[in-house]
Amino acid sequence: MENQTEVSEFILLGLTKLQELRCFLFTLFLLLYLTSVLGNGAIMAVVLAEPRLHTPMYFFLGNLSCLDICCSTVTIPKMLAGFLSKHQIISFTGCLIQLHFFHFLGSSEAVLLAVMAYDRYVAICNPLHYKLVMNPRVCLLLAGATWSSGFLHALMHTVMTSRLHFCGPNHVHHFFCDIKPLLSLACSSTRLNLSLLNIVTGGIVIGPFILILLSYLYIISFLLLKVQSRRKAFSTCTSHLTVVIIQYVPIIFNYVLPWHGDSQDRDMIATLMYSIVTPVLNPLIYTLRNQEVKSALRKAVGRKLFPGRT
């Protein structure tokens, strides 16, 4: 199969064709993007600056915040530019780059949530060996494996998509270059691409999701037998489970359930949830239910406003 394509650029149709909605949507998503960057950036800064938060849980939380900022940046700026222009044009190379980084960051986050669940399982169910099991070397290896698995998963889809033959039309029914909308435009066979999407992407979603469920089944059964420290442990677990639900449910709808050609609107709504809404909610969920993060944030703000105080 030839690597070259007749289509050199695509036109992203975006969320709406109604001109009167574009200004409203531009303002809405700009505010969501700024909220995501500021909220997740604040968590990263606090985790780095506060020695009390130099623990495995907050190390992984910092990674999650970094992934959220990057994932939002892959899609939202281009979408905002589309609201201000009549046609949102993206080159074929630019489309592949956007596809790669979106799936790189998204699949890394899916795996990271499973790592965070394992961290909570060890901390709650095996606290005496927690520092031994989750030592700095293990944390770095887990973080490296998380980012590497996401990169290799995205690279596979990017290479396979680049080998497809596109001969027109070039209108992508989405607000960014995702795999399924591109496959619907291909002139060559997409059977292998769809198989990889169902098997590999389904595996990288369902596999960590099952690990998370198993971890929390063990955690809940362990906590039901204990009375002391139950409230704090449940609070931490509730925050993480909330993030898991709002992250995994739309991803499962988008990439695991059977795909039909008329599911484009459903796919866009699901993508909006985990690529834009979730990065905004994550800092709120973790800070509102976490006294240590709230205390560290107040301390950091206090140092900035009143530098003379200790």
C-alpha positions as CSV (number, residue, x, y, z in Angstrom):
1,M,0.0,0.0,0.0
2,E,1.3,3.5,-0.9
3,N,2.2,5.9,1.9
4,Q,1.2,8.9,-0.2
5,T,-2.3,10.3,-0.1
6,E,-4.3,12.4,-2.6
7,V,-5.8,14.4,0.2
8,S,-3.2,16.8,1.6
9,E,-5.5,18.5,4.2
10,F,-8.7,18.0,6.1
11,I,-11.5,20.3,7.1
12,L,-12.7,19.9,10.7
13,L,-16.5,20.5,10.8
14,G,-16.4,21.2,14.6
15,L,-19.2,21.2,17.0
16,T,-21.7,23.4,15.2
17,K,-22.4,25.1,11.9
18,L,-24.5,27.8,13.6
19,Q,-22.6,31.1,13.4
20,E,-24.6,32.6,16.4
21,L,-23.3,29.8,18.7
22,R,-19.7,30.2,17.8
23,C,-19.0,33.2,20.0
24,F,-20.7,31.6,23.0
25,L,-18.8,28.3,22.5
26,F,-15.5,30.1,22.0
27,T,-16.0,31.9,25.4
28,L,-17.2,28.8,27.1
29,F,-14.3,26.5,26.0
30,L,-11.7,29.3,26.5
31,L,-12.8,29.6,30.1
32,L,-12.8,25.8,30.5
33,Y,-9.3,25.6,29.1
34,L,-8.0,28.3,31.3
35,T,-9.6,26.7,34.3
36,S,-8.0,23.4,33.4
37,V,-4.5,24.8,32.9
38,L,-4.6,27.0,36.1
39,G,-6.2,24.3,38.3
40,N,-3.9,21.5,37.2
41,G,-0.9,23.8,37.1
42,A,-1.6,24.8,40.7
43,I,-1.7,21.1,41.7
44,M,1.7,20.4,40.0
45,A,3.3,23.5,41.5
46,V,2.1,22.6,45.0
47,V,3.1,19.0,44.7
48,L,6.6,20.1,43.7
49,A,7.0,22.9,46.3
50,E,5.5,21.2,49.3
51,P,7.8,18.6,51.0
52,R,4.8,17.0,52.8
53,L,3.3,16.1,49.4
54,H,6.5,14.3,48.2
55,T,4.7,10.9,48.4
56,P,3.8,8.3,45.8
57,M,0.1,9.4,45.8
58,Y,0.9,13.0,45.0
59,F,3.6,12.1,42.6
60,F,1.1,10.2,40.5
61,L,-1.4,13.1,41.0
62,G,1.1,15.5,39.6
63,N,1.5,13.2,36.6
64,L,-2.3,13.2,36.2
65,S,-2.4,17.0,36.2
66,C,0.4,17.2,33.6
67,L,-1.5,14.7,31.4
68,D,-4.7,16.8,31.8
69,I,-3.0,20.0,30.7
70,C,-1.3,18.4,27.7
71,C,-4.5,16.6,26.6
72,S,-6.5,19.8,26.7
73,T,-3.8,21.6,24.8
74,V,-3.9,19.0,22.0
75,T,-7.5,19.7,21.1
76,I,-8.9,23.0,22.6
77,P,-6.6,25.7,21.0
78,K,-7.3,24.3,17.5
79,M,-11.0,24.1,18.3
80,L,-11.0,27.7,19.5
81,A,-9.3,28.8,16.3
82,G,-12.1,27.1,14.4
83,F,-14.8,29.1,16.1
84,L,-13.1,32.3,14.9
85,S,-12.7,31.1,11.3
86,K,-15.1,30.0,8.6
87,H,-13.2,26.8,7.8
88,Q,-11.0,24.9,10.2
89,I,-8.3,23.4,8.0
90,I,-5.6,21.1,9.2
91,S,-2.9,19.5,7.1
92,F,-2.6,15.7,6.8
93,T,0.7,15.8,8.8
94,G,-0.9,18.1,11.4
95,C,-3.9,15.7,11.7
96,L,-1.6,12.7,12.3
97,I,0.3,14.7,15.0
98,Q,-2.9,15.6,16.7
99,L,-4.2,12.1,16.6
100,H,-0.9,10.7,18.0
101,F,-0.6,13.1,20.9
102,F,-4.3,12.8,21.8
103,H,-4.1,9.0,22.1
104,F,-0.7,9.1,23.6
105,L,-1.9,11.3,26.5
106,G,-5.4,9.7,26.8
107,S,-4.2,6.1,27.0
108,S,-1.4,7.1,29.4
109,E,-4.0,8.6,31.6
110,A,-6.1,5.5,31.5
111,V,-3.1,3.4,32.6
112,L,-2.1,6.0,35.2
113,L,-5.5,5.7,36.9
114,A,-4.9,2.0,37.4
115,V,-1.5,2.7,38.9
116,M,-3.1,5.2,41.3
117,A,-5.6,2.6,42.3
118,Y,-2.8,0.1,43.0
119,D,-1.1,2.7,45.1
120,R,-4.2,3.2,47.2
121,Y,-4.6,-0.6,47.5
122,V,-1.1,-0.9,48.9
123,A,-1.4,2.1,51.2
124,I,-4.7,1.0,52.7
125,C,-4.5,-2.8,52.7
126,N,-0.8,-3.2,53.3
127,P,0.3,0.0,55.1
128,L,3.3,-1.5,57.0
129,H,5.0,-2.4,53.7
130,Y,3.8,0.7,51.8
131,K,7.1,2.6,51.7
132,L,9.0,-0.6,50.8
133,V,6.6,-1.5,48.0
134,M,6.1,2.0,46.6
135,N,9.7,3.2,46.9
136,P,10.9,6.1,44.6
137,R,12.4,3.6,42.1
138,V,9.2,1.7,41.8
139,C,7.2,4.9,41.4
140,L,9.5,6.1,38.6
141,L,9.3,2.8,36.9
142,L,5.5,2.8,37.0
143,A,5.3,6.4,35.7
144,G,7.7,5.5,32.9
145,A,5.8,2.4,32.0
146,T,2.6,4.5,32.0
147,W,3.9,7.1,29.6
148,S,5.7,4.5,27.4
149,S,2.6,2.3,27.0
150,G,0.6,5.3,26.0
151,F,3.3,6.4,23.5
152,L,3.6,3.0,21.8
153,H,-0.2,2.6,21.7
154,A,-0.6,6.0,19.9
155,L,2.4,5.3,17.6
156,M,0.7,2.1,16.4
157,H,-2.5,4.0,15.5
158,T,-0.5,6.9,13.9
159,V,1.5,4.6,11.7
160,M,-1.5,2.5,10.6
161,T,-3.5,5.6,9.8
162,S,-0.7,7.2,7.8
163,R,-0.7,4.1,5.6
164,L,-4.3,4.6,4.5
165,H,-5.3,6.0,1.2
166,F,-7.5,9.1,1.3
167,C,-9.0,10.3,-2.0
168,G,-11.8,12.5,-0.8
169,P,-14.0,13.8,0.7
170,N,-11.9,15.5,3.3
171,H,-14.6,16.8,5.8
172,V,-13.9,15.3,9.3
173,H,-17.1,15.2,11.4
174,H,-15.4,16.0,14.6
175,F,-13.6,18.9,16.3
176,F,-10.2,17.2,16.1
177,C,-8.6,14.4,14.2
178,D,-9.7,11.2,15.9
179,I,-9.2,7.7,14.5
180,K,-12.8,6.7,13.7
181,P,-13.8,9.9,11.8
182,L,-10.6,9.5,9.7
183,L,-11.3,5.8,9.0
184,S,-14.7,6.7,7.7
185,L,-13.0,8.9,5.0
186,A,-10.4,6.3,3.9
187,C,-10.7,4.9,0.4
188,S,-8.6,1.8,1.2
189,S,-9.5,-1.1,3.5
190,T,-9.7,-0.2,7.2
191,R,-10.3,-3.7,8.5
192,L,-6.9,-4.0,10.2
193,N,-7.2,-0.5,11.7
194,L,-10.7,-1.3,13.1
195,S,-9.4,-4.6,14.5
196,L,-6.5,-2.9,16.2
197,L,-8.9,-0.2,17.5
198,N,-11.2,-2.8,19.0
199,I,-8.6,-5.2,20.4
200,V,-5.6,-3.1,21.4
201,T,-7.5,0.1,22.4
202,G,-10.3,-1.9,24.0
203,G,-7.6,-3.8,25.9
204,I,-5.8,-0.7,27.1
205,V,-9.2,0.7,28.3
206,I,-10.8,-2.4,29.8
207,G,-7.6,-3.9,31.2
208,P,-6.8,-1.0,33.6
209,F,-10.5,-0.6,34.3
210,I,-10.7,-4.2,35.6
211,L,-7.6,-3.7,37.7
212,I,-9.2,-0.6,39.2
213,L,-12.4,-2.4,40.1
214,L,-10.4,-5.3,41.6
215,S,-8.3,-2.9,43.7
216,Y,-11.3,-1.1,45.1
217,L,-13.2,-4.3,45.8
218,Y,-10.2,-5.3,48.0
219,I,-10.0,-1.8,49.5
220,I,-13.8,-1.7,50.3
221,S,-13.8,-5.2,51.8
222,F,-10.8,-4.3,53.9
223,L,-12.2,-1.1,55.2
224,L,-15.5,-2.7,56.1
225,L,-13.6,-4.8,58.6
226,K,-11.9,-1.8,60.2
227,V,-13.2,1.2,62.2
228,Q,-10.2,3.4,62.7
229,S,-9.0,5.7,59.8
230,R,-12.0,4.6,57.7
231,R,-13.3,8.1,57.0
232,K,-10.0,9.4,55.6
233,A,-9.4,6.3,53.5
234,F,-12.9,6.4,52.1
235,S,-12.5,10.1,51.3
236,T,-9.3,9.5,49.3
237,C,-10.9,6.5,47.5
238,T,-14.1,8.5,46.7
239,S,-12.1,11.2,44.9
240,H,-10.2,8.7,42.8
241,L,-13.3,6.6,42.0
242,T,-15.1,9.8,40.9
243,V,-12.3,10.6,38.5
244,V,-12.3,7.0,37.2
245,I,-16.0,7.1,36.5
246,I,-16.1,10.4,34.6
247,Q,-12.9,9.3,32.7
248,Y,-13.7,5.7,31.8
249,V,-17.5,5.8,31.1
250,P,-17.2,8.1,28.0
251,I,-14.1,6.3,26.8
252,I,-15.8,3.0,26.9
253,F,-18.8,4.5,25.0
254,N,-16.4,5.9,22.4
255,Y,-13.9,3.1,21.8
256,V,-15.2,-0.1,23.3
257,L,-18.9,-0.3,22.3
258,P,-19.6,-1.2,18.7
259,W,-19.1,1.6,16.2
260,H,-21.8,2.7,13.8
261,G,-21.6,5.4,11.2
262,D,-24.5,7.4,12.7
263,S,-22.8,7.6,16.2
264,Q,-20.7,10.7,15.3
265,D,-22.6,13.0,17.6
266,R,-22.5,10.6,20.5
267,D,-18.7,10.2,20.0
268,M,-18.2,13.9,20.0
269,I,-20.1,14.3,23.3
270,A,-18.1,11.5,24.8
271,T,-14.8,13.0,23.7
272,L,-15.8,16.4,25.1
273,M,-16.4,14.7,28.5
274,Y,-13.0,13.1,28.9
275,S,-10.8,15.5,26.9
276,I,-12.2,18.9,28.1
277,V,-14.6,18.5,31.0
278,T,-12.6,15.9,33.0
279,P,-9.4,17.9,33.1
280,V,-11.4,20.8,34.5
281,L,-13.1,18.7,37.2
282,N,-10.0,16.7,38.3
283,P,-8.4,19.6,40.3
284,L,-11.7,20.4,41.9
285,I,-12.4,16.8,42.9
286,Y,-8.9,16.2,44.4
287,T,-8.7,19.6,46.2
288,L,-12.2,19.8,47.6
289,R,-12.0,16.3,49.2
290,N,-8.3,16.4,50.2
291,Q,-7.3,18.4,53.3
292,E,-3.6,18.0,52.6
293,V,-3.8,19.6,49.1
294,K,-6.1,22.4,50.4
295,S,-3.7,23.1,53.3
296,A,-0.7,23.2,50.9
297,L,-2.6,25.5,48.5
298,R,-3.5,27.9,51.3
299,K,0.1,27.8,52.6
300,A,1.5,28.5,49.1
301,V,-1.0,31.4,48.5
302,G,-0.1,32.8,51.9
303,R,3.6,32.8,51.1
304,K,2.9,34.7,47.9
305,L,0.6,37.2,49.5
306,F,2.5,37.6,52.8
307,P,6.2,36.7,52.0
308,G,7.3,37.9,55.5
309,R,5.3,35.2,57.3
310,T,6.5,31.7,57.9
